[in-house]
Amino acid sequence: MIDPVRQRYRIAHIIAATRFPFVDQPEDSWPPCYKTIVNDGERKFGLLAPWGEVVYPSIVILNCDGGVQELGMVEAQEDITPERAKLWQFLSDSASVGRKFKKLFVYAPKGLEDKALEILEGNDIEYDGLRGYSIDDGKLVIHPIKTHDSPHDHR
């Protein structure tokens, strides 16, 4: 049996490596000075929340000035609860605006996407994308649920 925390770290690494930027994303749409950081067992980039806790999003994209551009949270089943709205709101507030929306991406285990959507939208949390994820035949599969800013990101 795979340790679920370790598995989530592995999933975050795969998502970061293949989606931030996408493997086939044109170079002119992702500045080469952007830096992608994955917080796993070695916490590398944290954000101080208003309640005094340092939060370590699964994926952090820093822009050319070193500021937070995009954030991604790979959630476990037990994280998809109404209490998560507080954290997701803080992460939304911490991310930059893309074309129109805050660049927060939430990855929920397959089957919990509707619950995550209800939490996001029921609490008026601005986000760019909601994705489901699953492991099918040993491969990570991303299930696009909702994308606000960029239609080409809905995959």
C-alpha positions as a Markdown table, in Angstrom:
| # | Residue | x | y | z |
|---|---|---|---|---|
| 1 | Met | 0.0 | 0.0 | 0.0 |
| 2 | Ile | 1.3 | 3.4 | -0.9 |
| 3 | Asp | 1.5 | 6.0 | 1.8 |
| 4 | Pro | -1.3 | 8.5 | 0.9 |
| 5 | Val | 0.7 | 11.6 | 1.8 |
| 6 | Arg | 3.6 | 10.4 | -0.3 |
| 7 | Gln | 1.3 | 9.6 | -3.2 |
| 8 | Arg | -0.2 | 13.1 | -3.0 |
| 9 | Tyr | 3.3 | 14.6 | -3.2 |
| 10 | Arg | 4.1 | 12.4 | -6.2 |
| 11 | Ile | 0.8 | 13.6 | -7.9 |
| 12 | Ala | 1.7 | 17.2 | -7.2 |
| 13 | His | 5.1 | 16.7 | -8.8 |
| 14 | Ile | 3.5 | 15.2 | -11.9 |
| 15 | Ile | 1.0 | 18.0 | -12.2 |
| 16 | Ala | 3.6 | 20.6 | -11.8 |
| 17 | Ala | 5.9 | 19.0 | -14.4 |
| 18 | Thr | 3.2 | 18.6 | -17.0 |
| 19 | Arg | 0.8 | 21.4 | -16.4 |
| 20 | Phe | 2.8 | 24.4 | -15.1 |
| 21 | Pro | 3.4 | 24.9 | -18.0 |
| 22 | Phe | 1.7 | 22.3 | -20.1 |
| 23 | Val | 4.1 | 20.0 | -21.9 |
| 24 | Asp | 2.9 | 21.4 | -25.2 |
| 25 | Gln | 2.4 | 25.0 | -24.2 |
| 26 | Pro | 4.0 | 27.5 | -26.5 |
| 27 | Glu | 7.1 | 29.1 | -25.0 |
| 28 | Asp | 5.8 | 32.6 | -25.7 |
| 29 | Ser | 2.8 | 32.0 | -23.4 |
| 30 | Trp | 4.9 | 31.0 | -20.3 |
| 31 | Pro | 7.7 | 33.3 | -19.5 |
| 32 | Pro | 11.0 | 31.5 | -19.0 |
| 33 | Cys | 11.6 | 33.4 | -15.8 |
| 34 | Tyr | 8.6 | 31.8 | -14.1 |
| 35 | Lys | 9.7 | 29.3 | -11.4 |
| 36 | Thr | 7.6 | 26.3 | -10.4 |
| 37 | Ile | 8.0 | 25.0 | -6.9 |
| 38 | Val | 6.4 | 21.9 | -5.4 |
| 39 | Asn | 6.0 | 21.7 | -1.6 |
| 40 | Asp | 6.3 | 18.1 | -0.6 |
| 41 | Gly | 8.1 | 16.6 | 2.4 |
| 42 | Glu | 10.6 | 19.4 | 2.0 |
| 43 | Arg | 8.6 | 22.5 | 2.3 |
| 44 | Lys | 10.1 | 25.1 | 0.0 |
| 45 | Phe | 7.7 | 28.0 | -0.2 |
| 46 | Gly | 5.2 | 29.0 | 2.3 |
| 47 | Leu | 2.7 | 31.8 | 2.8 |
| 48 | Leu | 1.9 | 33.4 | 6.2 |
| 49 | Ala | -1.9 | 33.2 | 6.6 |
| 50 | Pro | -3.7 | 35.8 | 8.6 |
| 51 | Trp | -4.4 | 33.3 | 11.4 |
| 52 | Gly | -0.7 | 32.9 | 12.0 |
| 53 | Glu | 0.0 | 29.6 | 10.3 |
| 54 | Val | 2.5 | 29.2 | 7.4 |
| 55 | Val | 0.6 | 27.5 | 4.6 |
| 56 | Tyr | 2.5 | 25.4 | 2.0 |
| 57 | Pro | 0.4 | 25.1 | -1.2 |
| 58 | Ser | 1.1 | 21.9 | -3.2 |
| 59 | Ile | 2.3 | 24.0 | -6.3 |
| 60 | Val | 3.6 | 27.5 | -6.3 |
| 61 | Ile | 4.4 | 29.5 | -9.5 |
| 62 | Leu | 6.5 | 32.5 | -8.9 |
| 63 | Asn | 6.5 | 35.3 | -11.6 |
| 64 | Cys | 9.5 | 37.1 | -12.9 |
| 65 | Asp | 9.6 | 39.5 | -9.9 |
| 66 | Gly | 9.5 | 36.6 | -7.4 |
| 67 | Gly | 5.8 | 37.2 | -6.5 |
| 68 | Val | 3.2 | 34.5 | -6.4 |
| 69 | Gln | 1.6 | 34.1 | -9.9 |
| 70 | Glu | -0.3 | 30.9 | -9.6 |
| 71 | Leu | -1.1 | 28.3 | -6.9 |
| 72 | Gly | -2.3 | 24.7 | -7.1 |
| 73 | Met | -3.7 | 22.6 | -4.3 |
| 74 | Val | -3.7 | 18.8 | -4.6 |
| 75 | Glu | -6.2 | 17.8 | -2.0 |
| 76 | Ala | -6.9 | 14.5 | -0.3 |
| 77 | Gln | -10.3 | 13.1 | 0.2 |
| 78 | Glu | -10.4 | 14.3 | 3.8 |
| 79 | Asp | -9.6 | 17.8 | 2.8 |
| 80 | Ile | -12.8 | 18.4 | 0.7 |
| 81 | Thr | -14.8 | 19.8 | 3.6 |
| 82 | Pro | -16.6 | 23.1 | 4.2 |
| 83 | Glu | -13.8 | 24.1 | 6.6 |
| 84 | Arg | -11.4 | 24.1 | 3.6 |
| 85 | Ala | -13.0 | 27.3 | 2.3 |
| 86 | Lys | -10.9 | 29.4 | 4.7 |
| 87 | Leu | -7.7 | 28.1 | 3.2 |
| 88 | Trp | -8.8 | 28.3 | -0.4 |
| 89 | Gln | -10.0 | 31.9 | 0.1 |
| 90 | Phe | -6.5 | 32.8 | 1.5 |
| 91 | Leu | -4.8 | 31.1 | -1.4 |
| 92 | Ser | -7.1 | 32.9 | -3.9 |
| 93 | Asp | -6.3 | 36.2 | -2.2 |
| 94 | Ser | -2.6 | 35.3 | -2.5 |
| 95 | Ala | -2.5 | 34.4 | -6.2 |
| 96 | Ser | -2.2 | 36.9 | -9.0 |
| 97 | Val | -5.0 | 37.6 | -11.5 |
| 98 | Gly | -4.8 | 36.0 | -14.9 |
| 99 | Arg | -6.9 | 37.4 | -17.6 |
| 100 | Lys | -9.9 | 38.0 | -15.3 |
| 101 | Phe | -9.6 | 35.5 | -12.4 |
| 102 | Lys | -7.3 | 34.6 | -9.6 |
| 103 | Lys | -4.9 | 31.9 | -10.6 |
| 104 | Leu | -5.9 | 29.3 | -8.1 |
| 105 | Phe | -6.2 | 25.7 | -9.2 |
| 106 | Val | -7.8 | 23.1 | -7.0 |
| 107 | Tyr | -7.3 | 19.3 | -7.7 |
| 108 | Ala | -9.8 | 17.1 | -5.9 |
| 109 | Pro | -9.9 | 13.3 | -5.9 |
| 110 | Lys | -12.3 | 12.0 | -8.6 |
| 111 | Gly | -15.8 | 11.8 | -7.2 |
| 112 | Leu | -15.4 | 14.8 | -5.0 |
| 113 | Glu | -15.3 | 17.5 | -7.7 |
| 114 | Asp | -18.9 | 18.5 | -7.1 |
| 115 | Lys | -18.4 | 18.9 | -3.4 |
| 116 | Ala | -15.2 | 21.0 | -4.1 |
| 117 | Leu | -17.1 | 23.1 | -6.6 |
| 118 | Glu | -19.9 | 23.7 | -4.0 |
| 119 | Ile | -17.3 | 24.8 | -1.4 |
| 120 | Leu | -15.5 | 27.2 | -3.9 |
| 121 | Glu | -18.6 | 28.7 | -5.4 |
| 122 | Gly | -20.8 | 28.6 | -2.3 |
| 123 | Asn | -18.2 | 30.7 | -0.5 |
| 124 | Asp | -17.6 | 33.1 | -3.5 |
| 125 | Ile | -13.9 | 32.0 | -3.7 |
| 126 | Glu | -12.3 | 33.3 | -6.9 |
| 127 | Tyr | -10.4 | 30.6 | -8.7 |
| 128 | Asp | -9.3 | 29.8 | -12.2 |
| 129 | Gly | -9.7 | 26.0 | -12.4 |
| 130 | Leu | -11.1 | 23.0 | -10.7 |
| 131 | Arg | -9.8 | 19.6 | -11.7 |
| 132 | Gly | -10.4 | 16.1 | -10.5 |
| 133 | Tyr | -7.7 | 13.5 | -10.4 |
| 134 | Ser | -7.5 | 9.7 | -10.4 |
| 135 | Ile | -5.0 | 6.9 | -10.8 |
| 136 | Asp | -6.2 | 4.7 | -13.7 |
| 137 | Asp | -4.1 | 1.7 | -14.6 |
| 138 | Gly | -1.1 | 3.2 | -12.9 |
| 139 | Lys | -1.4 | 6.5 | -14.6 |
| 140 | Leu | -2.4 | 9.9 | -13.3 |
| 141 | Val | -5.5 | 11.2 | -15.1 |
| 142 | Ile | -6.7 | 14.8 | -14.7 |
| 143 | His | -10.4 | 15.4 | -15.2 |
| 144 | Pro | -11.1 | 19.1 | -16.1 |
| 145 | Ile | -14.2 | 20.3 | -14.3 |
| 146 | Lys | -14.3 | 24.0 | -14.6 |
| 147 | Thr | -11.9 | 26.6 | -16.1 |
| 148 | His | -12.6 | 30.4 | -16.0 |
| 149 | Asp | -9.7 | 32.2 | -17.7 |
| 150 | Ser | -8.3 | 30.2 | -20.6 |
| 151 | Pro | -10.2 | 27.7 | -22.7 |
| 152 | His | -6.9 | 26.1 | -23.7 |
| 153 | Asp | -6.3 | 25.3 | -20.0 |
| 154 | His | -9.4 | 23.2 | -19.8 |
| 155 | Arg | -7.7 | 19.8 | -20.2 |
